[in-house]
Amino acid sequence: MLKLGEKQVLTVVKTVDFGVYLGSDEERVLLPKKQVPEEIEAGDPIEVFLYKDSSDRMIATTHEPKITLGGLAVLNVVDVGRVGAFLDWGLEKDLLLPFKEQTVKVEKGDRCLVSLYIDKSGRLCATMKVYQLLRTDSPYQKDDMVKGTVYEVNKDIGVFVAVDNMYSALIPRREVYGRMYPGQEVEARVTAVKPDGKLDLSVRGKIPEQLDADANLILGRMEKSGGELPFTDKADPERIKAEFGMSKAAFKRAVGKLLKEKKIRIDQNQGKILLQSGRNKL
């Protein structure tokens, strides 16, 4: 049986001037001449991938696709047309990502995590709706560092990530700092493994290590801006998050560390944090 969208080993049943036919006498598919290995003969097996050409005919290829039916892969957008975006999946004919299968509008040059499916017309297409396809049996434990791809952003819930492009994970809203977008590669720490196997992530480190990084970030910013910060640790949480990409609690911990080390002082009258006199400015 010929299986669209899958790799399979087929037998050569007939040789013609423009290639070879594979399969059986009842069901066969063409492998174009330019991809036929030398000295291949009728009866020989060959591994191919089956897809449809620009004329919507099933065709075989020995080229390696970047994704197969039901699989997941991060692909680049090479063009956007009238019916959707087109992705580079390693074959001559680009892969269609219909507009209705996009969780966010993509543009040429973007990258996105997609799965491959067969649409109602019998064509291979891509979809960004991959949540149900992600696995929940990851080998990771709390505090492990992982890498993954953002595939959806929900302002009320958080950022959905496919760890290793296969495992289901979430960066909860409270842990989201800065702009994050589908297709973005992230490195994060596992903060929890849920009972259902899904992962909670944080792009920030554990508090002891992160504290040093946060303190250095604040200190560096002050040194570059003339030795002062035009607000204190009583500032609005959203302003702190916008300025430093950290929560107010993390900001207060870092400021407290710098105060204890006598590297800064707080002037409540001016509403500023100042470098201690005598510190070098960049």
C-alpha positions as CSV (number, residue, x, y, z in Angstrom):
1,M,0.0,0.0,0.0
2,L,1.3,3.4,-0.9
3,K,1.4,5.7,2.1
4,L,1.3,9.5,1.5
5,G,3.5,11.5,3.8
6,E,5.6,8.5,5.0
7,K,8.9,6.9,4.2
8,Q,8.6,3.4,3.0
9,V,10.6,0.7,1.1
10,L,9.0,0.0,-2.3
11,T,10.0,-2.4,-5.0
12,V,10.9,-1.3,-8.6
13,V,8.2,-2.8,-10.9
14,K,9.0,-1.0,-14.2
15,T,11.7,1.1,-15.7
16,V,10.8,3.9,-18.2
17,D,12.7,6.7,-19.9
18,F,11.6,9.3,-17.3
19,G,12.2,7.2,-14.2
20,V,11.0,4.0,-12.5
21,Y,7.7,2.9,-11.2
22,L,7.6,1.6,-7.6
23,G,5.0,-0.5,-5.8
24,S,3.0,-3.3,-7.4
25,D,1.1,-4.0,-10.6
26,E,-2.1,-2.8,-9.0
27,E,-0.7,0.4,-7.3
28,R,2.4,2.2,-8.4
29,V,4.2,5.6,-8.1
30,L,6.8,7.3,-10.2
31,L,10.3,8.0,-8.9
32,P,11.7,10.6,-11.4
33,K,14.8,9.7,-13.4
34,K,17.0,12.3,-11.8
35,Q,16.6,10.6,-8.4
36,V,16.9,7.0,-9.7
37,P,20.1,5.3,-8.3
38,E,22.5,3.9,-10.9
39,E,22.1,0.3,-12.1
40,I,18.8,-0.1,-10.3
41,E,16.7,-2.9,-11.8
42,A,13.1,-4.3,-11.6
43,G,12.6,-6.2,-8.4
44,D,15.1,-4.0,-6.4
45,P,13.9,-2.4,-3.1
46,I,14.4,1.3,-2.5
47,E,13.4,3.6,0.4
48,V,11.4,6.7,-0.7
49,F,9.1,9.4,0.7
50,L,5.7,9.9,-1.0
51,Y,4.1,13.3,-1.5
52,K,2.2,15.2,-4.2
53,D,3.8,17.3,-6.9
54,S,2.6,20.6,-8.3
55,S,0.1,18.8,-10.5
56,D,-1.3,17.1,-7.4
57,R,0.0,13.7,-8.4
58,M,1.5,11.3,-5.9
59,I,5.2,11.1,-6.5
60,A,8.2,9.4,-4.8
61,T,11.5,11.0,-3.8
62,T,14.7,9.8,-2.4
63,H,15.3,13.2,-0.8
64,E,15.0,13.4,3.0
65,P,12.0,15.4,4.1
66,K,12.4,17.5,7.3
67,I,9.1,16.2,8.6
68,T,6.9,13.2,8.0
69,L,3.2,12.5,8.7
70,G,2.2,13.2,12.3
71,G,5.7,14.3,13.2
72,L,7.0,17.6,14.5
73,A,9.7,19.9,13.2
74,V,10.7,23.6,13.2
75,L,10.5,24.8,9.6
76,N,11.4,28.2,7.9
77,V,8.8,30.3,6.1
78,V,10.0,30.9,2.6
79,D,7.0,32.7,1.2
80,V,3.4,33.8,2.0
81,G,0.7,33.5,-0.6
82,R,-3.1,33.8,-1.1
83,V,-4.0,30.7,0.8
84,G,-1.3,30.6,3.4
85,A,2.4,30.4,4.1
86,F,4.9,28.1,2.4
87,L,7.6,26.2,4.4
88,D,10.9,24.7,3.4
89,W,10.7,21.0,4.2
90,G,13.6,19.8,2.1
91,L,11.7,18.9,-1.0
92,E,11.2,20.6,-4.4
93,K,7.6,21.7,-3.7
94,D,7.3,23.8,-0.6
95,L,4.8,22.8,2.1
96,L,1.6,24.7,2.6
97,L,0.7,26.1,6.0
98,P,-2.9,27.3,5.5
99,F,-4.0,30.5,7.3
100,K,-6.6,28.5,9.3
101,E,-3.8,26.3,10.7
102,Q,-1.7,29.2,12.0
103,T,-1.9,30.1,15.7
104,V,-0.3,33.4,14.8
105,K,0.2,35.1,11.5
106,V,3.7,34.2,10.1
107,E,5.8,36.1,7.7
108,K,8.6,35.3,5.3
109,G,11.8,34.5,7.3
110,D,9.9,33.3,10.4
111,R,10.4,29.9,11.8
112,C,7.6,27.8,13.4
113,L,7.0,24.5,15.0
114,V,4.5,22.5,12.9
115,S,3.1,19.0,12.3
116,L,2.3,17.3,9.0
117,Y,-1.2,16.2,8.2
118,I,-3.4,15.2,5.2
119,D,-6.2,17.7,4.6
120,K,-9.8,16.9,3.3
121,S,-8.5,17.2,-0.3
122,G,-5.9,14.5,0.3
123,R,-3.0,17.0,0.3
124,L,-0.1,17.2,2.7
125,C,-0.2,20.4,4.8
126,A,1.4,21.8,7.9
127,T,-0.4,23.0,11.1
128,M,0.9,25.0,14.0
129,K,-1.8,23.5,16.3
130,V,0.5,21.0,17.9
131,Y,-0.6,21.0,21.6
132,Q,-2.4,17.6,21.4
133,L,0.6,16.0,19.7
134,L,3.2,16.8,22.3
135,R,4.4,14.1,24.6
136,T,4.1,14.1,28.4
137,D,6.7,11.4,29.2
138,S,9.8,13.6,29.3
139,P,12.9,12.4,31.2
140,Y,13.3,15.8,32.9
141,Q,13.1,16.5,36.6
142,K,12.8,19.7,38.6
143,D,15.8,22.1,38.2
144,D,16.9,20.4,35.0
145,M,17.9,22.9,32.2
146,V,16.1,22.3,28.9
147,K,15.8,23.8,25.4
148,G,12.7,24.1,23.4
149,T,10.7,26.1,20.9
150,V,7.8,28.5,21.6
151,Y,4.7,27.5,19.7
152,E,2.0,29.6,21.2
153,V,1.7,32.7,23.4
154,N,-1.4,33.2,25.6
155,K,-1.4,36.5,27.5
156,D,-3.7,35.1,30.2
157,I,-1.9,31.7,30.7
158,G,1.7,32.1,29.6
159,V,4.0,30.8,26.9
160,F,3.6,27.3,25.5
161,V,6.9,25.6,24.7
162,A,7.8,22.3,23.0
163,V,10.8,21.0,24.9
164,D,13.2,19.2,22.5
165,N,10.4,20.0,20.0
166,M,8.4,17.1,21.4
167,Y,7.5,17.5,25.1
168,S,4.7,19.6,26.5
169,A,5.7,22.6,28.7
170,L,4.5,26.0,29.8
171,I,6.2,29.1,31.0
172,P,3.4,30.4,33.4
173,R,2.4,34.0,33.0
174,R,4.2,35.1,36.2
175,E,7.5,33.8,34.7
176,V,7.2,35.5,31.4
177,Y,9.6,38.4,31.0
178,G,10.3,40.4,27.9
179,R,8.8,39.7,24.4
180,M,8.3,36.0,23.6
181,Y,7.0,34.8,20.3
182,P,6.2,31.5,18.3
183,G,9.3,30.1,16.7
184,Q,11.6,31.5,19.4
185,E,14.2,29.1,20.8
186,V,14.4,29.3,24.6
187,E,16.6,27.8,27.3
188,A,14.8,27.3,30.6
189,R,14.8,25.6,34.0
190,V,12.2,23.0,34.9
191,T,10.3,24.4,38.0
192,A,7.8,21.6,38.2
193,V,6.8,18.3,36.7
194,K,3.0,18.1,36.8
195,P,1.0,14.9,37.7
196,D,0.0,14.6,34.0
197,G,3.7,14.8,33.0
198,K,3.6,18.3,31.5
199,L,6.5,20.6,32.5
200,D,6.4,24.1,34.1
201,L,9.4,26.2,33.1
202,S,11.2,29.4,34.1
203,V,13.6,31.4,32.0
204,R,15.2,32.6,35.2
205,G,17.7,30.6,37.2
206,K,17.3,29.4,40.8
207,I,17.2,32.3,43.4
208,P,20.8,32.1,44.7
209,E,22.4,32.1,41.2
210,Q,19.8,34.5,39.7
211,L,20.3,36.9,42.6
212,D,23.9,37.6,41.6
213,A,22.9,38.0,37.9
214,D,20.0,40.4,38.8
215,A,22.3,42.5,41.1
216,N,24.9,42.8,38.4
217,L,22.3,43.7,35.8
218,I,21.0,46.6,38.0
219,L,24.5,47.7,38.9
220,G,25.6,47.7,35.2
221,R,22.5,49.7,34.2
222,M,23.2,52.3,36.8
223,E,26.8,52.7,35.9
224,K,25.8,53.3,32.2
225,S,23.2,55.8,33.2
226,G,25.3,58.2,35.3
227,G,25.2,56.3,38.5
228,E,21.5,56.5,39.3
229,L,18.2,54.7,38.8
230,P,15.2,57.1,38.5
231,F,13.0,54.9,40.8
232,T,13.3,52.8,43.9
233,D,12.2,49.3,45.0
234,K,8.8,50.7,45.7
235,A,8.2,51.3,41.9
236,D,5.2,49.8,40.1
237,P,5.9,46.1,39.3
238,E,5.1,46.6,35.6
239,R,7.7,49.3,35.3
240,I,10.3,47.1,37.0
241,K,9.4,44.2,34.7
242,A,9.6,46.5,31.6
243,E,13.0,47.9,32.7
244,F,14.8,44.8,33.9
245,G,12.7,41.8,32.9
246,M,12.3,40.6,36.5
247,S,9.5,40.6,39.1
248,K,9.3,43.2,41.8
249,A,10.2,40.5,44.4
250,A,13.4,39.6,42.4
251,F,14.2,43.4,42.0
252,K,13.9,44.0,45.8
253,R,16.1,41.0,46.6
254,A,18.8,42.3,44.2
255,V,18.6,45.8,45.6
256,G,18.8,44.4,49.1
257,K,21.9,42.5,48.2
258,L,23.5,45.7,46.8
259,L,22.5,47.7,49.8
260,K,24.1,45.1,52.1
261,E,27.3,45.2,50.1
262,K,27.2,49.0,50.3
263,K,27.4,49.4,46.5
264,I,24.2,51.5,46.3
265,R,22.1,53.8,48.5
266,I,18.4,54.8,48.3
267,D,17.4,58.5,48.3
268,Q,13.7,58.4,49.2
269,N,13.4,62.2,48.8
270,Q,14.5,62.1,45.2
271,G,12.9,58.7,44.6
272,K,16.1,57.3,43.2
273,I,18.7,54.6,43.8
274,L,22.2,56.0,43.7
275,L,25.6,54.4,43.4
276,Q,27.7,54.9,46.6
277,S,30.2,57.7,46.1
278,G,33.6,56.5,45.1
279,R,32.4,53.8,42.7
280,N,33.8,54.1,39.3
281,K,31.3,54.9,36.5
282,L,31.5,53.4,33.1
